Amino acid sequence: MSLITRLRRSLVLGVLGTAALAAHADYPDRPLRLVVPFTPGGNIDATARIVAQGLSEQLGQPVVVDNRAGAGGVLGSELVARAPADGYTLLLGSSGALATSKALNPEIKLDPAKDLVAASPIARAPLLLVVNPSLPVKTVADYIAHAKAHPGKVTVASSGSGTAAHLTAELFQIQARVKLLHVPYKGSSPAIADLLGGQVDSSFDQLASTLQQIKSGKLRAIGVTTARRSAIVPDIPTLAESGLPGFEASTTAGLMVPAGTPAPVIARLHGAMAKLLQAPEIRQKFEALGSDVVTGSGAEFDTLLRTEIAKWSRVVKEAGVEAR
């Protein structure tokens, strides 16, 4: 390619780039929709409402939360993936829901790693390994030893088959080389109720669901599932540092848009989220939900999602978990 040809090509690309920036200079100029692929009231919904209010202030346009529950988060996620890639339909994406849905049912039409892209990570919700105080264990090592001494007898409750809590328990059994008795419930609340009552021995559950019972001594937390300790409960060791090197299981929320959304639009959303997540009052709101704020690029969240899909696909296959 001659020098003149290269110069002409660079000039054309420069003009096109400038035109693209100009075309999106006024973004956003109308209200945005933030789709939550779950019913109102849960952690993801609460996260979305914090984000919607903050984004509205940062962008100068209303951000309306739209709950579209169904199929474990797939329905609402597909709606966003098929929406116009113009930055006006957003998804409050959950790595836990997106990765496990694909792992449990590889045949679903939605391919979150290809059909969606992230503008920004938001917050990470760890799970805690909690036990009824009557169980004679105080550490993860104790729990593993007790499970090995009573194979298939130690019960672990979850909020349902195929949920993040269930798959985390399966990952734990694989890495710790123990056999637990899984007891699925229809939601976290009944599972925790029976854990408090002593009908089941243990559970992996979100920090927000168990923190008050832990503080009151009604439950004992022996480990946190994130790779690093949570800033909210820094005294609780990770499972990784408690005899299970490399153990990590958590749900990270991210702001996502349809694949093909223009880069200037994604950059605008990322910049708004970066300012939002720096605010101390926003961090406090997430801590109240039991989540640690996560900052970084959208590309980092995309990489995380691909890694999570691969990890949970391996767990589902090895554990023989069936789609819910």
C-alpha positions as CSV (number, residue, x, y, z in Angstrom):
1,M,0.0,0.0,0.0
2,S,1.5,3.3,-1.1
3,L,2.0,6.3,1.3
4,I,-0.7,8.3,-0.5
5,T,-3.2,5.4,-0.2
6,R,-2.4,5.0,3.5
7,L,-2.9,8.8,4.1
8,R,-6.2,8.7,2.2
9,R,-7.4,5.8,4.2
10,S,-6.4,7.4,7.5
11,L,-8.2,10.6,6.5
12,V,-11.4,8.7,5.6
13,L,-11.3,6.8,8.9
14,G,-10.7,10.0,10.8
15,V,-13.7,11.7,9.1
16,L,-15.9,8.7,9.8
17,G,-14.8,8.6,13.5
18,T,-15.5,12.3,13.8
19,A,-18.9,11.8,12.2
20,A,-19.7,9.0,14.6
21,L,-18.8,11.1,17.6
22,A,-20.9,14.0,16.3
23,A,-23.9,11.7,15.7
24,H,-23.9,10.6,19.3
25,A,-22.9,14.0,20.9
26,D,-26.4,14.6,22.1
27,Y,-26.8,11.1,23.7
28,P,-29.0,10.7,25.6
29,D,-31.7,13.1,24.4
30,R,-34.7,11.1,25.7
31,P,-35.6,8.7,28.6
32,L,-33.7,5.4,28.9
33,R,-35.1,2.0,30.0
34,L,-33.2,-0.2,32.4
35,V,-34.5,-3.8,32.2
36,V,-34.3,-5.9,35.3
37,P,-34.8,-9.6,34.3
38,F,-36.3,-10.5,37.7
39,T,-39.3,-9.6,39.8
40,P,-39.3,-6.5,42.1
41,G,-37.8,-6.8,45.5
42,G,-34.6,-8.8,45.1
43,N,-31.0,-7.8,45.2
44,I,-30.7,-7.2,41.5
45,D,-33.9,-5.1,41.5
46,A,-32.6,-3.0,44.4
47,T,-29.3,-2.6,42.6
48,A,-31.1,-1.4,39.5
49,R,-33.1,1.2,41.4
50,I,-29.9,2.7,42.9
51,V,-28.3,2.7,39.4
52,A,-31.4,4.2,37.7
53,Q,-31.6,7.1,40.1
54,G,-27.8,7.8,39.9
55,L,-27.7,7.5,36.1
56,S,-30.6,9.8,35.7
57,E,-28.7,12.4,37.6
58,Q,-25.5,11.9,35.7
59,L,-27.1,11.7,32.2
60,G,-29.8,14.4,32.7
61,Q,-32.6,12.0,31.4
62,P,-35.1,9.8,33.3
63,V,-34.0,6.1,33.6
64,V,-37.1,3.9,34.0
65,V,-36.8,0.5,35.6
66,D,-38.7,-2.2,33.7
67,N,-39.0,-5.6,35.5
68,R,-39.2,-8.4,32.9
69,A,-38.9,-11.6,34.9
70,G,-38.9,-15.1,33.5
71,A,-36.7,-18.2,32.7
72,G,-34.2,-17.4,35.4
73,G,-33.3,-14.0,34.0
74,V,-33.2,-15.1,30.3
75,L,-36.4,-13.5,29.2
76,G,-35.5,-9.9,30.1
77,S,-31.9,-10.4,29.0
78,E,-33.1,-11.6,25.5
79,L,-35.4,-8.6,25.3
80,V,-32.4,-6.2,25.7
81,A,-30.2,-8.3,23.3
82,R,-32.8,-7.9,20.6
83,A,-33.5,-4.2,21.2
84,P,-32.1,-1.5,19.0
85,A,-28.4,-1.0,19.7
86,D,-28.8,2.7,20.4
87,G,-28.1,2.9,24.1
88,Y,-31.7,3.6,25.2
89,T,-32.4,0.0,26.3
90,L,-30.1,-1.1,29.1
91,L,-29.8,-4.3,31.1
92,L,-29.0,-4.8,34.8
93,G,-27.0,-7.9,34.0
94,S,-26.1,-10.5,36.6
95,S,-23.1,-12.7,36.0
96,G,-24.7,-15.4,38.2
97,A,-27.9,-15.5,36.2
98,L,-26.4,-15.1,32.7
99,A,-23.6,-17.6,33.3
100,T,-25.6,-20.3,35.0
101,S,-28.5,-20.0,32.6
102,K,-26.2,-20.7,29.7
103,A,-24.4,-23.4,31.7
104,L,-27.7,-25.2,32.6
105,N,-29.2,-24.9,29.1
106,P,-26.6,-24.4,26.4
107,E,-29.4,-24.6,23.8
108,I,-31.0,-21.2,24.8
109,K,-31.0,-18.7,21.9
110,L,-29.4,-16.1,24.1
111,D,-25.6,-16.1,24.0
112,P,-24.8,-13.4,26.6
113,A,-21.1,-13.4,25.7
114,K,-21.9,-12.4,22.1
115,D,-25.4,-10.8,22.2
116,L,-24.6,-8.3,25.0
117,V,-21.7,-6.0,25.9
118,A,-21.0,-4.3,29.2
119,A,-20.6,-0.6,29.8
120,S,-19.5,-1.1,33.4
121,P,-19.4,-3.5,36.3
122,I,-21.4,-2.4,39.3
123,A,-21.2,-4.5,42.4
124,R,-20.3,-8.0,43.6
125,A,-22.5,-9.9,46.0
126,P,-20.7,-12.6,47.9
127,L,-22.3,-15.7,49.3
128,L,-21.6,-16.9,52.9
129,L,-21.2,-20.4,54.1
130,V,-23.4,-20.3,57.1
131,V,-24.3,-23.1,59.6
132,N,-26.7,-23.6,62.4
133,P,-24.8,-23.1,65.7
134,S,-25.7,-26.6,66.8
135,L,-23.5,-28.0,64.1
136,P,-20.1,-28.8,65.8
137,V,-18.0,-26.7,63.4
138,K,-16.4,-23.3,63.7
139,T,-14.2,-23.2,60.6
140,V,-14.3,-24.3,57.0
141,A,-11.8,-27.0,57.9
142,D,-14.1,-28.2,60.6
143,Y,-17.0,-28.3,58.2
144,I,-15.1,-30.3,55.6
145,A,-13.8,-32.8,58.3
146,H,-17.4,-33.2,59.6
147,A,-18.8,-33.7,56.1
148,K,-16.1,-36.4,55.4
149,A,-16.9,-38.1,58.7
150,H,-20.6,-38.1,57.8
151,P,-20.8,-38.5,54.0
152,G,-24.1,-37.6,52.5
153,K,-25.5,-36.7,55.9
154,V,-24.7,-33.0,56.3
155,T,-27.5,-31.0,54.7
156,V,-27.0,-27.9,52.6
157,A,-30.0,-25.8,51.8
158,S,-30.4,-23.7,48.7
159,S,-33.0,-21.3,47.2
160,G,-33.7,-23.8,44.5
161,S,-32.1,-26.3,42.1
162,G,-29.8,-24.7,39.6
163,T,-29.6,-21.4,41.5
164,A,-26.3,-19.7,42.4
165,A,-26.5,-21.1,46.0
166,H,-27.0,-24.6,44.7
167,L,-24.2,-24.5,42.1
168,T,-21.9,-22.9,44.7
169,A,-22.6,-25.9,47.0
170,E,-21.8,-28.2,44.1
171,L,-18.5,-26.4,43.4
172,F,-17.7,-26.7,47.1
173,Q,-18.2,-30.5,47.1
174,I,-16.0,-30.9,44.0
175,Q,-13.1,-28.9,45.4
176,A,-13.4,-30.1,49.0
177,R,-14.1,-33.7,47.9
178,V,-17.0,-34.2,50.1
179,K,-20.6,-35.4,49.7
180,L,-23.4,-33.2,51.1
181,L,-27.1,-33.7,51.0
182,H,-28.7,-30.9,48.9
183,V,-32.1,-29.6,50.1
184,P,-33.7,-27.2,47.6
185,Y,-36.3,-24.7,48.6
186,K,-38.5,-22.3,46.7
187,G,-36.5,-19.2,47.6
188,S,-34.0,-18.0,50.1
189,S,-36.4,-17.1,52.9
190,P,-37.8,-20.6,53.6
191,A,-34.3,-22.1,53.3
192,I,-33.0,-19.7,56.0
193,A,-36.1,-20.3,58.1
194,D,-35.3,-24.0,58.3
195,L,-31.6,-23.3,58.8
196,L,-32.5,-21.2,61.8
197,G,-34.9,-23.9,63.1
198,G,-32.2,-26.6,62.8
199,Q,-34.1,-28.6,60.1
200,V,-31.0,-28.2,57.8
201,D,-27.4,-27.9,58.8
202,S,-25.9,-25.3,56.4
203,S,-26.4,-23.1,53.4
204,F,-24.6,-20.8,50.9
205,D,-26.6,-17.6,50.8
206,Q,-26.2,-13.9,50.1
207,L,-24.7,-11.8,52.8
208,A,-27.8,-9.5,53.0
209,S,-30.1,-12.4,53.7
210,T,-28.1,-13.7,56.7
211,L,-26.1,-10.8,58.2
212,Q,-28.6,-9.9,60.9
213,Q,-28.9,-13.5,62.0
214,I,-25.1,-13.8,62.1
215,K,-24.8,-10.6,64.2
216,S,-27.4,-11.9,66.6
217,G,-25.6,-15.3,67.0
218,K,-28.5,-17.2,65.5
219,L,-26.3,-18.4,62.6
220,R,-22.6,-18.9,62.3
221,A,-20.7,-17.7,59.2
222,I,-17.6,-19.7,58.6
223,G,-16.5,-18.5,55.1
224,V,-17.1,-16.1,52.3
225,T,-17.1,-17.3,48.7
226,T,-15.4,-14.3,47.0
227,A,-11.7,-14.5,46.1
228,R,-11.0,-11.7,48.5
229,R,-12.6,-10.9,51.8
230,S,-15.7,-8.7,51.7
231,A,-15.2,-5.1,53.0
232,I,-18.6,-5.5,54.7
233,V,-17.5,-8.5,56.8
234,P,-13.7,-8.4,56.7
235,D,-13.4,-10.7,59.7
236,I,-14.9,-13.7,57.9
237,P,-12.2,-15.6,56.0
238,T,-12.6,-16.6,52.3
239,L,-13.0,-20.3,51.4
240,A,-9.8,-19.8,49.3
241,E,-7.8,-19.0,52.4
242,S,-9.5,-21.7,54.4
243,G,-8.2,-24.8,52.6
244,L,-9.7,-24.4,49.2
245,P,-7.2,-22.5,47.0
246,G,-8.7,-20.7,44.1
247,F,-12.3,-21.1,45.3
248,E,-14.5,-18.2,44.0
249,A,-18.3,-18.0,43.6
250,S,-20.2,-14.7,43.6
251,T,-22.6,-12.7,41.5
252,T,-21.4,-9.5,39.9
253,A,-23.9,-7.0,38.5
254,G,-23.1,-5.0,35.4
255,L,-24.7,-2.4,33.2
256,M,-25.1,-4.0,29.7
257,V,-26.3,-3.0,26.3
258,P,-27.0,-4.9,23.0
259,A,-24.0,-5.9,21.0
260,G,-23.3,-3.3,18.3
261,T,-24.1,-0.3,20.5
262,P,-21.8,2.5,19.3
263,A,-18.6,2.9,21.2
264,P,-19.2,6.6,22.0
265,V,-22.5,5.7,23.7
266,I,-20.9,2.9,25.7
267,A,-18.2,5.4,26.8
268,R,-20.8,7.9,27.9
269,L,-22.5,5.2,30.0
270,H,-19.2,4.1,31.4
271,G,-18.2,7.6,32.4
272,A,-21.6,8.2,34.1
273,M,-21.2,4.9,36.1
274,A,-17.7,5.7,37.1
275,K,-18.8,9.0,38.7
276,L,-21.8,7.3,40.3
277,L,-19.8,4.5,41.9
278,Q,-17.3,6.9,43.4
279,A,-19.9,8.6,45.6
280,P,-19.7,7.5,49.2
281,E,-23.4,7.5,49.6
282,I,-23.8,5.1,46.7
283,R,-21.2,2.7,48.2
284,Q,-23.1,2.8,51.5
285,K,-26.3,1.8,49.7
286,F,-24.6,-1.2,48.1
287,E,-23.1,-2.2,51.4
288,A,-26.7,-2.2,52.8
289,L,-27.5,-4.7,50.1
290,G,-24.5,-6.9,51.1
291,S,-22.6,-6.0,47.9
292,D,-19.1,-4.6,47.4
293,V,-18.8,-1.9,44.7
294,V,-16.7,-3.0,41.7
295,T,-15.1,-0.5,39.4
296,G,-13.4,-1.2,36.1
297,S,-14.1,-1.3,32.4
298,G,-17.0,-2.9,30.6
299,A,-14.4,-5.2,28.8
300,E,-13.4,-6.5,32.2
301,F,-17.0,-7.5,33.0
302,D,-17.3,-9.1,29.5
303,T,-14.2,-11.2,30.3
304,L,-15.6,-12.1,33.7
305,L,-18.9,-13.3,32.1
306,R,-17.1,-15.5,29.6
307,T,-15.0,-17.0,32.4
308,E,-18.1,-17.6,34.6
309,I,-19.9,-19.4,31.7
310,A,-17.0,-21.7,31.2
311,K,-16.6,-22.4,35.0
312,W,-20.3,-23.1,35.7
313,S,-20.6,-25.2,32.6
314,R,-17.8,-27.5,34.0
315,V,-19.5,-27.6,37.4
316,V,-22.9,-28.4,35.9
317,K,-21.4,-31.2,33.8
318,E,-19.3,-32.7,36.6
319,A,-22.0,-32.5,39.2
320,G,-24.8,-33.7,36.8
321,V,-27.0,-30.8,37.6
322,E,-30.1,-30.6,35.4
323,A,-31.8,-27.4,34.1
324,R,-34.5,-26.1,36.5
